[in-house]
Amino acid sequence: MKSMQWDDVRHFLALSREGSLSATARVLRVDHSTVARRVTSLETALQTKLFDRMARGWLLTEKGHELARQASLLEEEMQALWRAASCHAALSGRVRISAPPLLLNEFLVPRLSGFTQKHPAIELELIGETRGADLNRSEADIALRMCMPTNAQLVARRLCQVSYMLYGLEKWRQAPEQEQVFIGFDRASLDWRKTWLELHVGPRRYALRTNSMRAMCHAALSGLGIALLPCFLARANERLGPVPGLAEPLTCPVYLVMHSDVRRAPRIRATADFLIALFQAEEGYF
């Protein structure tokens, strides 16, 4: 037991949740061999087999299930410890920001120079992802989300309202409604915008489906069809114009979300204050 390491436990927990080396490696951003090595190290330390190695994935043994439950409690205590410690840290260190890739690339990154000049000791780590980072497990310090969190441990502040409209080249804007062709969300998507688009398109044809908003924009620019795009992205391309028939743009709020335990940490508070001021100053951009 003396040789048991927290990193081994962390990899064990992630593998117990994901079920495969490749999926766990993606979540932890490590090589799959690292996951296998860490879990084997924990099994050696505990002198217990935690997984059955199967062709379809790694399955928890009976003892593995029992220890996974106890390890989850340990993880919660460790995360609470790190959050408490971060509140006493200086105005320096790393701050991880999770945000939708398009918002991160098109809006946030080009506007960060003022922050880095003011706070040179704070290192920003930007995570572009469509899923919501788990702030309870410290996957990020600050998350920009397009839905209000329901977890009571999270605090949120509305930053702006993003507008969406149907955009296409002139040939599609002039085409009869029944001949219009669309660019849609991939079939696995549960995005609310997909639901709206499916209702609007009805029996009309899709030329392409994708889970990338940037790919949708490029497809619209290539003339493949009409896409539902955020107005701030479409406005940057003069050849794209709103398609008649949608009187009001669709809107979606953006929230800044933090865990209540870390919001007073100096480096996180400074970053959050910068983001709030930035979105307030640039609200017309959206």
N, C-alpha and C positions, 0 to 999 in steps of 0.2 A: 504493500500500500504506500510505502514511503516514496516509491518511484512514480506514483500517479501524477500526471501533469494536467493542468486545466485545459490546455490546448487539445490534449487527447480527448478529454470529455466533450469539449465543444465540437470536435469533428464527429464524435460518436453520436451526439444529439442531432446534428445536421443530417447524418446518414440515416438515422432512425426515422427522420421526418421525410426525407426525399426518396429513400429506397434504392438508390443506385449511385455508383461512384461518380458517373458523369454529371448527374443532376446536382449532387452535393458539391462537386468541384466548381460548377458554375455559380452556385449560391455563395460559396466561401471565397471564390476567385483564387483558387489554387489548382495545382495539377491533380488529376485523379489518383496518381500514385501516392501523393501526400496524404490524401484521405485514407487510403488503404493502410499506409504505414502508421498513421496516428491511431487508427482503430485497433490495429494489431498490437501496438504498443500498450494500449489500455487493457486489452484482453490479457496480455502478458503480466501487466502490473496487478490485475485483479485475479489472475489465474482462473478466468472464467470465459467461456465462449459466448460472445454477445450476438453474433450473427451466423446464420447458415448461408454460405456462399452458393447462390443458385444462379442458373443461366439467365433467369429473367430479373435478377436483382439480388440484393442483400436483404434477407429476412431476419427480423429479430427472433432470437430464441426466447424461451419462457423467462429465463434469467435476464435476458436483454430487455424485455418489456418492463420487468420490475425495476431494473436499474435506470431505464430511460425516464420513468416517472420520477424517481428520486433525483436524477440529474437535472430534470427540468426545474425542480424546486431550487437546486443549487444554482442553476443558471439565473433564475429570478433574483436570488440574493446577490450574486456577482454583479448583475446589471445594476441593481439598486446601489451597490457599493461604488461602482464606477460613476454613476450619475451623481451621487453625493459628493464624491471626491472632485468631480469636475466643477462643482459650484464654488470651490475654493481655489481654483486654478487662476493663474495670472492671465492678463490679456494677451495670450500667446497660445500656440498649439494648433491642432488640426480641427477644422469644422467640416463635417460632411453634409452636403446638400443634395437631396434627391429631388428630381423634377422630371416631368415629361421631356423627352429628348428635344422636341421642337422648341419648347419654351426655353430650354437650357441653351440650345445652340443659337437660336435666332434672336433672343431677347437678352438673356442674362449674361452670357460670356462676353459679348462686345461692350458691356457696361461695368465691368468689374475693376477696371484700372484705378478708379478713384478709391475703391475699398482697399486694394493692395498697397496703394501709396500711403493711406492713412494708417493701416494696420499691417506693417511689414512682417510682424512676428506671428501673424495668423496665417496658417496654410489652409487653403480651401481645397476640398476634394469634392468634385462634382460627379454625381451619379445619374446618368440619363436612363430612365426606366419608366415603362408604362404602368407597371404594378406599383402598389403602395409599399414603400419601405416600412419594415416593422420597427417602429421607434421604441417599442417596449424591449426589443432585443438589441437596441443600439445599432441597427443597420445604417442609420443616419442620425444626425443631430437635428436637422431641419428638413422638412419635406414640403414641397410645393405640390398641392393636390387639387384636383378639380371636383372634389366632393368633401362635404363636411364630415370629419371623423366622428364615430359614435363611441369610441373608447373614452371612459371618464378620466383616464390618466393623461389624456392628450388635450392640449389647448390649441385653439385655432383662431386666426384672424383673417378676415376677407381682404384680399389684396386688390382684385380687379375683376372685371367681367369680360371674358373673351367672346367675341362675336364670330359667327360662322355664316357663310352664304354659299349658294351653288355658283361655281365659277366654271367658265369654259372659253374656248376660242370663239371668234365671231361666227364661224360656220355653225357652231352648236347653239349660239344665242339666237341665230336667225332660223334655225331648223324648226319645222313643225313639231309640236309637242310629242306626237306619237312616234316621231323618227329620232328623238333624242336618245343618246347612248350614255351610259354612266360608268363611273369608276367607283367601286364600292369597297367596303371593309371586308376583310377575309371572313370566311364562314364560321371560324371558331370564336370570333370576337363577340364580347358581351357589351360592347360600347353602346351607350345610350344614343350616340349620334348614328350608329348603324340602324338602330330601331327606327329612328325618324326617317332616315334615308330610304329604308325598305318600304315604309308606308308611302313616301312621296313617289318613288320610282314605280311601284306597282308591277305590272306585267312587262314593263319596258326592259330592254336588254342591258346587261353589264358587259363592258369590254375587258375589264380587268378588276381584280380584287387584291387588296394588300393590307397589311397591318401597319404600314408606314405612311404617315401623313405627307412626308416629303416625297415619297414615291408617287402618291396621288397627285401632288402638285406637278411633278415632272411629267406624269402621264397626261394630265390636262394640257400642259404646255406642248406636248407632242401631238395633240389633237386627237387623242384616243377617246375622249368623252368629257362628260361633265363631272366635276368633283365637289364634294362638300369640304370647303377649306376655311381655316381661320382667316379672317379678313386681313390681319397684319401680314400673313404670308402671301396671300394673293395680290395685295396691293403693291408688292415689290416687283411684280411682273406685269408690265404694261399691256401685254397681249391677252391677259386674262381679264374677263369682265363678268359682272353678276348676270346670271341667267334670269330673264323675266319670269315672274310667277311667284316669287317668294317676297311677300310684302315687307316683312320684318325679319331681320337676321335672328338666327338661333343664338342663344347666349348661354354661357357656362361660367360660374364663378371660379376663381382661383384662391385657394386658402394657403396661408403659411401655418404649418403645424409643427409643434414641438411637444416633447414630453414635459410634463409639469415639473419633474425633478431637476431638469437641466436648464430651464429657461432663464435662470438667474446667473448661470455661469458667465463670467465676463466676456469670453471670446464668442460664446453663442449669442449672448444678448447683443453684442456689438454687431454681429453678422445679421441677426434678425432685424435690428433697427435700420441697418443699411438697406436691406431688402424692402422693408415697409416703405421707407422714404423713396426708394427708387421706383417702386410701382405707383406710388401716389403721384410722383412727378411725371410719370410717363403713361398715365391712365389713358390718354387720348390715342396712344399707340395701338391699343387693342380694339 
